[in-house]
Amino acid sequence: IDLIRKPSSATEPRGLSTRVKRLVIQALQKTAKFRPYSLAFDGEKNIYTSRELPSKECECIVQIDKGGPDFSVTLKIASSVDMDKLKTPFNQNVHQKHIQALDIIIRHAARPGHEVVGHCFFKNPQAEPLELGTFAELWSGYYPSFRPCEKSLMLNIDFSAMPFYNSRSLLDFATKCRKGDKITLWDTRLLTEALEGLQVYTTHLGHKRFYRVVKVGENNAANQHLKGQESATNGQEMKQKGQERAKKSHEKGKIEEMSVVKYFAQKYRIKIEPRLPCILCKGKEEPYLPLDVCHVPAQPCKRKLDKVMTERMLAALGKLSPEQRFAFIKQFADEFFSRAQQCLRGFDLQFFQDMVEVEARILSPPSIHFQVGKKVPHRGTWYVPKGDLFSETTGEFFFGVLAVNCEIPDMELLEAADQLKDYGSALGLQLDHKKNIKHVHTNDLKASEHLANAFEELVRKMSEGAKPVAKKFVLVVLGNSTLYAAVKTVAEKVAGIITQCVQEGKLSTVKPEVLWPNICLKLN
C-alpha cells in the first residue's frame, strides 16, 4: 500500500503519521469501490483484504475531512494467504505468515474504543480510576496473541496495566500546578516537566491539529509575541536584496509583531486569558499556543514514574488475586469478541469463545509455622496475623544496631530500633535493644577486618547482664549495598551472629507499618 498526500510538499520533514494513515484507510473502507471488502491494516505498509482485488493494482482518491486535502491510496497485490493450511500440522516456516495475518486482523478488529500501546489494548476505566499522582492514573488492558498448540491455534489473552493521562483540557493541567492567582516560574517548570513530549490538539480550527509539546514558555499570553508571515518573508528579502530595502522590511516586520492574545482576538475572534503561559510545540514554525485552545487526548504516560507513583501502582496490582485476574481476562475476551464479530465474519474466521480447560496437578503452597499453628497464603497472598508470631519463652531476645558507612545520627537509629521493638511486640515477638548502637566506616579492602571488630564489640555489649541462653541478632543498616556480601560472610563465619540487613534509604522512604512487620516475619 502507498499513501500520498496531494498536493505533496517537498519541504515536509517526514511522511504521514500512523494516526493519519489509519484515518485514510477508514475513509477508503467507506468508498463504494471498497465497501464490499473487509480491510485489516497494520498501520504501516501492509493491508489484508477478505477477498482478492479486481486487479493487481488499484488506486483511489479519498478525503479524511470534507474540504480537506486529498490522499492517493494505491493497493498492490503482494501475495495471498491460504488459511486452510492452518488445519495441517504446525510448521513454523509454512505457518508464520498465517499467524502474522491473524495477528493483524485481530488487532485491527479490536482497535475501536481502545487506546493502543504496541500490541496492548487499554480502555478508559468506567469506575473511579486509581490516581497514581498528578495527571497520571492506572488503566487496565489486555494483550492478544496467537500461540500454536497441539491441536490448533489458540488465542492467548493476557492481563496488562499501564499509567495513562486521561483526556482533559490543558487548563486542567495548569489548574493542578498553580498555587495562587498567578502561575509562577516554579509552576511553569512543573508544567513543563509534566507536558514535555505529550501530544495535544487544538480546538479552535474546526478540525483537530495535533502537536508535540516542547516546553511551556516563561512569558504569559499577553507578553508572548508572534511574528506574521509577512515578517518572515521580509527576513528572507533581507539576505537577497540591498541593505536599504532590508531595513524597511525589518521595520515593517516589527510593526507586524503582536501578542498571542491580540493575534487570536483578530484572526479567530477568541478571547484568551492573558495571565496564562503558552506552550511551545514541535514543528517547522515552532508555534506558541495558548492553553485555552489546547486539549490533551488520552495517551500513555511515558515519563519515568517517581517512587511514590511506582509504590501505588505495585500495591494496586499486587492485591489482585488469581480469581480477579481470571475475571478481568474473561471480561476482556467477551468485549473483544463482541466488538470484533463483524470484522472476523468478513474474513470468514470463527473462534471458540470458551476458556481452555487444562488438567494439571495443583501444588501445595508453602507454610509458615507460628506459635498457634501454621499459616498458608490466602488466595495467593500472605498476611500477618496479629499476635501470632513465635515468641521466645525460655530466655531473652536482644538485638543491637550496626550502622555500616552511614551518616545517620544515633537518635534516628535509636528511633528505628524502638519502632522494630514496638512492632515486634504487637505481633508477639518480644525484642529488646538496650540502646546497643555502633557505627563503622570501612572500605572494600579492609571491610572484613573492620566488620569483625565491630561485631565482636557489639556482641560483647549485648552480652553484658544477659543470661547465657539469651538469643541475639544484629540489625545492620547499610549505607552502601555493595558491602552486603561482606557483612553476611563475617557475621556467619567469624562472629557467629544472626543479622538482618536494611538499606539506609529504606528507613525514610518505606512506611514503618510495611518495613518492620516484614523484618519480624524474617526473624520469625
N, C-alpha and C positions, 0 to 999 in steps of 0.2 A: 504494500500500500504506500502511495506517495501523497502527501498533503502539502499544498502550496497556497499561500495567501495571495490573492490578486487584488490590486497590483502589488507585486513583491517589492520589498525595499532592500536595496543593496547595502544600506548602512545598518540594517538590523543586526545586532551583535550575535544573535543565536536564533535557532529555529523555534517552532511552535512549542508551547508547554504541553505537558501531558493533559492538563485540565482542558485546554483548548482543543486538543486532538479528540478527546472523548466527546466534547460537545459537538464537534464536526461529525463524528460517527453517529451520534444520536440524531442529528439533522438528516444525515444520509439515510438512516433507517426509516424516516418518515416520508421520504420521497416515493412517488408512485412506482419508480423503477425497482426499488429495493424493499418495498413494503412486504412482498411475499416471502422474503428471505429472513431467516434468523441470523443475526450477526453477533460474534463474540470477539471483542477487541482486547489486545494485551496492553494498550496504552503507548506502544512504540511503533512497530512496523508490521506486526502480524495480525491478521484478522481471519477468523474461521466462519464459513457460511454453512447453512444447513443443507444446501444442495448446490450443484455446480452452476457457475455463472453462464449466461448465454454465449459469451465469447471469452477468449483468453485474456482480453484486456478491456476494461470498462472504465469510462470517465464520466464524472458527474460534477456539476457546479452547485454548491449549497451555501446557505447563509445561516449563521448562528442566530443573529438578531435581525429583525426586519429593518432594512435600510443600512445594515452593517456591511463590512467587507465580504467579498465573495471568496470562497475556498474551492480550489480544484482538487478533487479526490480521484486518484487513479488506482484501480484494483487490477493486479496481475496474478494469474493463477501460478502458484509455486509448486504445489503438489496436492494430492488427495490422500486422505487417511481412511482406510477401511476398518471401521470399528468392529466388524465381525471377527477380526483376528484376536480380539480380546478374549474370545471363547476358547482359544488354544492355550496350551501350557505356556507359562510366562517365560519370555526370553528378553533379556534387557536390550539387546541390540535391535530386536524387532519391535518391542512394545514401548520403547522410551518415547517415541513421538506421539503414541496414542495417549500416554499418561500426560504429556505436555499439553496436548489438545484438551483433555478433560479438565486439567487444572485451570486453563484459561477460560473455559466455558463456565465452570462453577464460580470462579472469581468474578467474571463478568455478570453472571446472574445474581450474585449476592451483593453487588455494589450498591444498588438503590437503597437509600435510607441508612447507609453506614458511612462512617469515616474510615478510610482505608490507609493503613500504615504498613508498607511492604506487602506481605501476604496475610496480614491480620485485619479483622473487621471489628470496628468498635461502634457502639451505639450510645447516643446520648441517654444517660440514665433517667428513667421516668421519676423515680423516687428521689429523695434528697441525696445528692452525691456526697462522697466523703471529701471534705476540703483538706488538701494537703498543705496549703499555705496561700499567700497572696496570689490570686489569679489561677492557681492550679487545682485540679480536682481529679479524683481517681475514676477512670472508666473501665468497665469490663468488656471483654470481647472474645472472639474465638478465631482459631487458625485452622482452616480446612485444607486437607491434602489427601492425595491418593496413595495407598500402600498395596503393593502386590502381595496377596496372601495365598494360602494353599489351594483354595478352590476358585477364587475370583478376586477382583479388585475390591478393596474396602475403602470407604470414605472415612478418613480419620478426622475428628473434630476435637481440638484441644482448647483448654481454657487459657485466656491471656488477660493481662491487666496492664494499664499504662496511664501515666499522668497526662491530662489534657487541659487546654484552655477552652472554656466554653464560649459559645458565640455571644458577644455583647458589644456594645458601643465602646469606642475608645475613651469616651468621657467617664465610663465606669472605672476603667483602669486608673485614670487620673484622679478620680474621687478617692480611691483607696490609698493613693500615695500622698495626697495633700494633707497638711496638718493644720491649715488655717484658711483664711480668706484668699491668700495668695499662694501660688506654687513657688516655693523657694528653690534655690540652686540645688540643695540636697534632694528635694523631692524630684527634681528633673533628672538627677543621676539615678535615683531609684527606678524611675520610669524608663530610663534608657536601658538599664540592666534587665528590666522585665520585658521590654518590647524589641530589643535588638534581634534582628533576624526573623521576626514574626511577619506573617502575611496579613495585610489589611486591604480593604477595598473601599472605594469612595461611594458616597450615597447621593451626590448632588448632580450627576450627569444623566440620570435616567437609565443608565446601564452600569454594571459593576466593572470598575477598572482596578486591577489588583497591583499591589506594590509590596516590596520588602523594606522593612524599616531598617535604616542605618543607625540613626540616633535621634534623640529628642533635642531640639535646638534650645539654647540658653535664653534666647530672646522670646518675648511673648508675641502674639499675633499682631499687636499694634506697632511693635518696633522691628519686626522681621520684614525686610523689604525684598521685593521681587523686581526683576528686570523684564521688560516686554520683549517680544520677538523682534521689534524694530531696533531695539538697543543691541541685540545680539548681531543683527545684520550689519549695523554700523561698526561693530567691533571688527568684523571681517574687512570692511572697507578701509579701516584704519591701516591695515597692513598692505592693501593693494594700491591705494591712492596717496596723494600728497599729504603733507602734514597739515596744511591749511584746511582741507576738507575733513581730514580725520578729527581735527579739533572741533569743527562744527558738529560732526557726528557724535563725538563724545559728549558735548554739551547737550545735544538732543537726547542722547541716551540717559543722561542724568535726569532730565525732565520727566522721562517716562518711568523712572523708578517709583514704585508705590508700595505701601504696606499690604500685608496679606488681607487685613480687614477691608481696606479700600478696594483691593482687586476683586474679592468675592462679592462685595456690595455692588460694584459697577458691572461686572461680567455676568454674574449669576443671580444678583439681587438677593443674596443670602446674608443675614446678619450674623457675624462671627463674634464670639466672646473675646474681647481684646486682651483679657488678662491671662488667657491660657497659652501655653507654648505650642510650637508647631513641630511636626515630625519631618525629618529629612529622609527621603526614600531613595532606594537604589534605582538607577535608570540613566539614560543618556543625558537628560536635562537636570537630574538630581532635584526634583521638585520639593518645595516645602509645602506641607498640607496641614491645615488646622485640625485640631482634634474633633471639632464639631461635625465634620463631614466624613469621618472615617469610622469604619466598623471592623471588628476583629472576628473573622469566621472561626468556627470550631476547628481546632488543629492540635496535633500532639505537642507536648512540652518537651523541647529538645535540649534545653539547658540543663546543666547538672543540678540535681536536687541537693539541698543542704541536708545537714544531719537530722534536723527535726522532721523535714518532709519525708526523708528516707525511713525514719523510725515509724512515722504514722502509716506509711504505705506497707511496710513489712508487718506491722502489728495487725493491720486490717486483713491482709492476705493470709497471715499465719493463723487467724481464727477460723478460716474456712475448713470445715470438716470434709472428709471424703464424700459424705452424703450431699453436702451443699455443692461441692464441685460437680458431682454427677447431675444434680438438679439443674445447675447452670448450663452444662453441656447439652442436656436433654432439651432445655428451653431454646438454646441457640439452634439446635438441629431442627426443631419444629418450625422456628421462624424462617430458617434458611429454605426448607422445602416448600413452605407456603409462598415465599417470595419468588423462588426460582422456578416454580412449577411451569409457568408459561414458556420461559426460555428453554428449559430442559425438554419440554414437549416438542418445541420447534426442532430440536436436534434429535428427536426420537430416542431420548435417554430416559431410563426409568430406574429408580433406586428403591431398594427395600429399606423402609424408614425405621425399622426396629433395631434396637441395640443388639450387638452380637453377644451371645452368652458363651463364656469360656469356662470349661471345667478346670478347676485349679485347687490346690491344697492351700488352705489358709494357715499361715504360720502363727504360733502363739506369740503375743507381744512380750517384750522384756518386762520384768517386775522389779520393784524395789522393796526390800523387807524393812518394815518400820517396827516400832515398839509394840503397836497394837495389831500387827499383821503385815500383809503385803499389799502394795498398790500397783495397779496396771494403768496404762494410758486410757483415758476416757475419750472415745471417738477420735482416736489418733493424736490427742494432745495430752501433755502432762499437766497436772495441777498439784499444788502443795496443800495438803490438808492441815489446818491449824492445830498445833499441839501434838502432831503425830510423829515428829522426828525422834530418832533414837537418842536417849539421854544416858550419859554415863552415871551409873548408880553405885559403883564400887570405889569411886575416887573422884578426884577433881579434874577439871579440863581447863588448862591455862593456854594462853597464846600471847605471843609478842609480835611487834610490828617492826619490820626491817625495810627501810627506805633505801633503795639502790639507785644512785645517780639521780636523786630527786631534789628539787628546790622547794618542795612543800614544807611549811613550818610544822613544828611539833604539835601546835594546838589543833591544826587541821587533821593531822594523823591521829591525835587522841580522839577527836570528834568522830572520825571514821571507825576507830576501834569501839567506841561507845555504841555507834549505830549497829555494828555487827553483833555486839553483845545483846542489845535490846531486841533485834530481830530474831536472833537465835533463841532467846528466852521465850518470845512469843510463839515460836514454832516447837518448843520443847527441848531445845539444845542449850544446856547451861554452860556458858563460857565466862571467863574472867581474864582480863589482860594485866591488871595491876600496874598499868602505866609503863610497861616494858617497851620502850621505843628506842631504836638505834638507827643512825644514818651511816652509810658507807658510800664513798666515791672511789671509783676504780676505772681501769681501762681494760681492754681485751687481753693485754699481755700479762697483767698481774691480777686478773679477776679471781682466779681460783684461790690464790693466797689471801687476798683481802676478804673474800666472802667467807672462807673457812674461819678466819679470826673473828669476823663479825658474828657468825652463827655460834661459835664457841662462847663468846662473851654474852650473847643474848640468852642462850640456853642456861648459862650459869646464873644469870639474874632471875630467870623464871623458876629455877630450882630452889632458890633461897626461901625457906619457910614452907615449901611444898612437901607433901608426902611422897615417898619414893614411887608409889603406884600412880601418881598423878599423870594424866595424859597431857601432852604438849604439842603445839604446832606453831608455825610462824606464818604470819600474813606478810607476804613480800610485795611491796609497792615498787613497780619497775618504772623508772624514768626513761629507760632505753630497752626496748623489747628484744634487742639483739643479745642481751645477757641472760635471756630466759633459760637456754640450754645449760649455761654455766651454773646458774642458781640451782637448777634441779640436780645436776651432777654432784655438786659439792654438798647439798643438803642430804641427798640419799646415800652417797658413797662415803663421805667424810664425816659429816656431823651426825648423820642418822636421825634426822628430824623430818616430820611431815611439813610440807609447805603448800600454801595456796597463793598463787600469784595473781595480781591485778595491775593493770596499767594505770599510771598516774592520772592520765586524762579521763579515765572512766569514773574517777571519784567525783568529778564535777559535771560530766556530761550524761551519765546514766542515773536514772532515778533510784534513790535508795531502796524503795519498795521492790525494785526489779533486781538490783545488784546483790544485795545481801541475802535474800532468800535463795538465790542461785548458789551463792558461796556455801550457805548452810547445807543445801542438798548435796553438794560435792563432798563436804566434810562428813556428812552422814554415811 
